[in-house]
């Protein structure tokens, strides 16, 4: 895959198998999952800018530039610190709150539950696939299909937990870290 002028890599069609399908020669993605790649596989200054454009474009109509302000919590990774990104977000009524580096487990809601739960779901699905396909190598399209199914299952479980119990992995993580409600005496 060759980098685009912005330094990001546009996925090959093979990267989209399992996420998107081809209809009349065009790729159709009904999953809502967007794929962007970097050379290293990690977030970069350019890819975070690309992500910030995506984030602002997908805010509900009553939030952001023409609505209520949005607080965006991000970790302290160096890819977050560009004036271009911060000005873009600020000009769209998005205010960045940077959580300190090296505080993932106790201060960052995403790493304090949801990422772990999703990783367990993906791992479980991959183990089932390997058991059913012993000796076979998992293709990109097969992993994508497993991820899409797992992501949709994860969202359903989170929604069901929230409706049945009044809390889920995400809401619990925000409480554990003290960010919702603001609580300096939180568990984390």
C-alpha positions as CSV (number, residue, x, y, z in Angstrom):
1,X,0.0,0.0,0.0
2,X,1.4,3.4,-0.9
3,X,0.9,6.5,1.3
4,X,-1.5,9.2,0.2
5,X,-0.2,12.8,0.1
6,X,-1.2,13.3,3.7
7,X,1.0,10.4,4.8
8,X,-1.9,8.1,5.6
9,X,-2.4,4.8,3.8
10,X,-5.6,4.2,2.0
11,X,-6.7,0.6,2.6
12,X,-6.5,-1.9,-0.3
13,X,-9.8,-3.6,-1.1
14,X,-8.5,-6.7,0.6
15,X,-8.3,-4.7,3.9
16,X,-12.0,-4.0,3.6
17,X,-13.2,-7.6,3.0
18,X,-15.3,-8.6,6.0
19,X,-16.1,-4.9,6.7
20,X,-17.4,-3.8,3.3
21,X,-18.9,-5.7,0.3
22,X,-18.7,-5.1,-3.4
23,X,-21.9,-4.1,-5.1
24,X,-21.9,-3.4,-8.8
25,X,-18.1,-2.8,-8.7
26,X,-18.4,-0.3,-5.8
27,X,-17.4,-0.9,-2.1
28,X,-20.4,-0.5,0.2
29,X,-19.7,-0.3,3.9
30,X,-22.9,-0.7,6.0
31,X,-21.0,-1.3,9.3
32,X,-20.1,2.3,9.9
33,X,-16.5,1.2,10.6
34,X,-13.9,3.4,8.9
35,X,-10.4,2.0,8.1
36,X,-7.2,4.2,8.0
37,X,-3.7,2.9,8.2
38,X,-0.3,4.3,9.1
39,X,3.1,2.8,8.3
40,X,3.8,1.9,11.9
41,X,0.3,0.9,12.8
42,X,0.2,3.5,15.6
43,X,-1.5,6.9,15.8
44,X,0.6,9.7,14.3
45,X,0.2,13.5,14.2
46,X,-1.3,13.2,10.7
47,X,-3.6,10.3,11.5
48,X,-4.9,12.1,14.6
49,X,-5.7,15.1,12.5
50,X,-7.6,12.8,10.1
51,X,-9.4,11.3,13.0
52,X,-10.3,14.8,14.4
53,X,-11.9,15.6,11.0
54,X,-13.9,12.4,11.2
55,X,-14.9,13.1,14.8
56,X,-16.2,16.6,14.1
57,X,-18.0,15.5,10.9
58,X,-19.9,12.8,12.9
59,X,-21.0,14.8,15.9
60,X,-24.8,15.0,16.4
61,X,-26.3,18.1,14.8
62,X,-27.0,19.6,18.3
63,X,-23.4,19.3,19.3
64,X,-20.2,21.0,18.1
65,X,-20.0,24.0,15.8
66,X,-23.7,24.8,15.7
67,X,-24.7,23.3,19.0
68,X,-23.6,22.6,22.5
69,X,-19.9,22.5,23.3
70,X,-18.3,19.1,23.5
71,X,-15.5,18.0,25.9
72,X,-13.2,15.5,24.3
73,X,-11.0,13.5,26.6
74,X,-7.8,12.2,25.1
75,X,-4.7,10.5,26.5
76,X,-1.4,12.2,26.6
77,X,0.1,10.5,23.5
78,X,2.4,12.8,21.5
79,X,0.2,12.4,18.4
80,X,-2.5,14.6,20.1
81,X,-0.4,17.7,20.4
82,X,-0.6,19.7,17.2
83,X,-1.9,23.2,16.9
84,X,-3.7,22.3,13.7
85,X,-5.8,19.6,15.5
86,X,-6.5,21.7,18.6
87,X,-7.5,24.8,16.5
88,X,-9.8,22.6,14.3
89,X,-11.5,21.1,17.4
90,X,-11.8,24.5,19.1
91,X,-13.2,26.1,16.1
92,X,-15.9,23.4,16.1
93,X,-16.8,24.0,19.7
94,X,-14.9,20.9,20.9
95,X,-12.7,21.4,24.0
96,X,-9.9,19.0,24.5
97,X,-9.1,17.7,28.0
98,X,-5.8,15.8,28.0
99,X,-5.4,13.0,30.5
100,X,-1.8,12.4,31.8
101,X,0.3,9.8,30.1
102,X,0.9,6.5,31.8
103,X,-2.4,6.7,33.7
104,X,-4.4,4.4,31.4
105,X,-5.7,1.9,33.9
106,X,-6.8,4.2,36.7
107,X,-7.5,7.6,35.0
108,X,-8.6,6.9,31.4
109,X,-12.2,5.6,31.0
110,X,-11.6,3.8,27.7
111,X,-8.7,1.8,29.2
112,X,-10.4,1.3,32.5
113,X,-12.9,-1.2,31.1
114,X,-14.3,-0.9,27.6
115,X,-11.1,-1.7,25.7
116,X,-10.5,-4.6,28.0
117,X,-14.0,-6.0,27.5
118,X,-13.7,-5.6,23.7
119,X,-10.3,-7.3,23.7
120,X,-11.8,-10.2,25.6
121,X,-14.7,-10.4,23.1
122,X,-12.3,-10.3,20.1
123,X,-10.0,-12.9,21.6
124,X,-12.8,-15.2,22.5
125,X,-14.1,-15.0,18.9
126,X,-10.6,-15.6,17.5
127,X,-10.1,-18.7,19.7
128,X,-13.5,-20.1,18.5
129,X,-12.4,-19.5,14.9
130,X,-9.0,-21.2,15.5
131,X,-10.7,-24.2,17.1
132,X,-13.0,-24.6,14.1
133,X,-10.2,-24.0,11.6
134,X,-7.3,-25.8,13.1
135,X,-4.1,-25.4,11.2
136,X,-5.5,-22.6,8.9
137,X,-4.1,-19.1,8.8
138,X,-6.6,-16.4,9.5
139,X,-6.9,-14.0,6.6
140,X,-7.4,-10.2,6.9
141,X,-11.0,-10.5,5.6
142,X,-11.7,-13.3,8.2
143,X,-10.3,-11.2,11.1
144,X,-12.3,-8.2,9.8
145,X,-15.5,-10.3,9.7
146,X,-14.8,-11.5,13.3
147,X,-14.1,-8.0,14.4
148,X,-17.3,-6.6,12.9
149,X,-19.4,-9.4,14.4
150,X,-17.7,-8.9,17.8
151,X,-18.1,-5.1,17.7
152,X,-21.8,-5.4,16.9
153,X,-22.1,-8.0,19.7
154,X,-20.2,-5.7,22.1
155,X,-22.5,-2.8,21.3
156,X,-25.6,-4.9,21.9
157,X,-24.3,-6.2,25.2
158,X,-23.4,-2.6,26.4
159,X,-26.9,-1.4,25.3
160,X,-28.6,-4.4,27.0
161,X,-26.7,-3.9,30.2
162,X,-27.5,-0.2,30.3
163,X,-31.2,-0.9,29.7
164,X,-31.5,-3.8,32.2
165,X,-29.2,-2.8,34.9
166,X,-28.9,1.0,34.4
167,X,-25.1,0.8,34.0
168,X,-22.6,-0.9,31.6
169,X,-18.9,-1.3,31.1
170,X,-18.6,2.3,29.7
171,X,-20.6,4.1,32.4
172,X,-18.8,2.1,35.1
173,X,-15.4,3.1,33.7
174,X,-16.3,6.8,33.8
175,X,-17.4,6.5,37.4
176,X,-14.3,4.4,38.4
177,X,-12.0,7.1,37.0
178,X,-13.9,9.9,38.7
179,X,-14.8,11.7,35.5
180,X,-18.5,11.2,35.7
181,X,-19.5,12.6,38.0
182,X,-16.4,14.6,38.8
183,X,-15.2,12.8,41.9
184,X,-11.7,13.1,43.2
185,X,-12.4,10.3,45.8
186,X,-13.3,7.8,43.1
187,X,-12.2,4.1,43.2
188,X,-9.4,4.8,40.5
